[in-house]
């Protein structure tokens, strides 16, 4: 029930969010808009994968940790359980890359504005596309590794992707590499954040208050867009991995909660972006104010009409008594 509500709210917010980002970005935010749209594309694909699988479920089948998919992904998994895994890894790595691109462009735009025109040219776009193709290939290779340490099982008409207990060392090695990679990505974000903050500290006196506030809010928004996936995706999946590796009997209940938590990331990410980026916030404020004014006028006219009708009714009643 909670997952259905979150999915509905995300769909309601995503449509106006994309409209505002695409149509209401001023010229000075074109680069920021393009990187944000690239991030949004992979982010919404990731959420669609989660939602199409209805979160899936993780539990023990004959003492082995297994993943089963529900919803649309379960239909694909009936013929080939490996396809959803490949799709998940490709989307996940490209989502990470899109965040790296956002932060890298943000720092370059701040510290080296002359380079923006070069990396925003057709040659720069070609390099970004090549980077996404490379990460897609890495996602495919990672999926092949996961397929190599898992087995496919069928029980009561459900297809399960289960961890192969005969390759425990390979599983431990794979999880270790994943955590190291995640740590490296987090470290790169910390370094880029530090570079941006240092730039603001050094050039604060050279900017007008308006420019400083705008650039600062853009950077803070990116920081939050990076922190949210760590809180809503990385930590829940890390908890699932630890509980599964420890063979704890509460794995199924823990996984149910942990696989629902990421569905709240999209809603918060959209709202934070619309709130922190000044042109988007001003446009949204104007729209909300117009809607409230229309509603207030309608309610006032209805109240006035009811008041007039009551007065007329009272006059008629008084006349009848006379």
C-alpha angles and dihedrals in degrees: 000000000000091000091052092051092049091048091052094048092049091052091049092050098038096063098055089037093059091042092053095045093048100042106026102050112115119225093263090059098049094106091045090048093051094050090044091052090049089052091046091052094057092036093055090044088055091050090047089054090052093045095045088055090044086230093296121229134261124205147122123293112185089340094308126114108247139178122212125188127217134194121022094345091059089062090055091044092058090071099030125005090189096067096068089048092052092047091049094051095046092050093044096053093045089050089055090047091052090056091050090051091050093052095042093051090046092056093043091049090053102039103025108025092164090067094056093079090053098048090042092056125097089270091055091048089051090054092050092050089049089051091053091048089051092050090047088055090048089050090052091050091048090051089053089054090051090048088052093057096043136067132209119241134181123209128163091346093306123118114223130194103211133187112251105238092201093070101050093141091054089049092051090047092049093049090048091053090048092052091047090050091048090049091051092050091049090049091052090052090049091051093049090048090051091050091051093048091048090052091052091048093052098042101036092108092051095058131075116243091251094050093044092050093048095048092044093051091048090054094045089051091055091048090054091046086056096045095049096062089049091053098038102034115014098045096045092048091046089053090051091050093050094046091046093048090050090051090229114177092227091067095109096052093042091050093050090058095039093051092051096050095071090061089072093058096078094054094050094043092054094046093047093050092049090047101045102040104080101215091048092046093049092049092048090048091053092049093048091047092051092049092049091048091052092048091047092050092049093048090047092050091048091049091048091050092050090048092051093048090050091051092050090048089051092050092050091049091050091049091051091053091053 
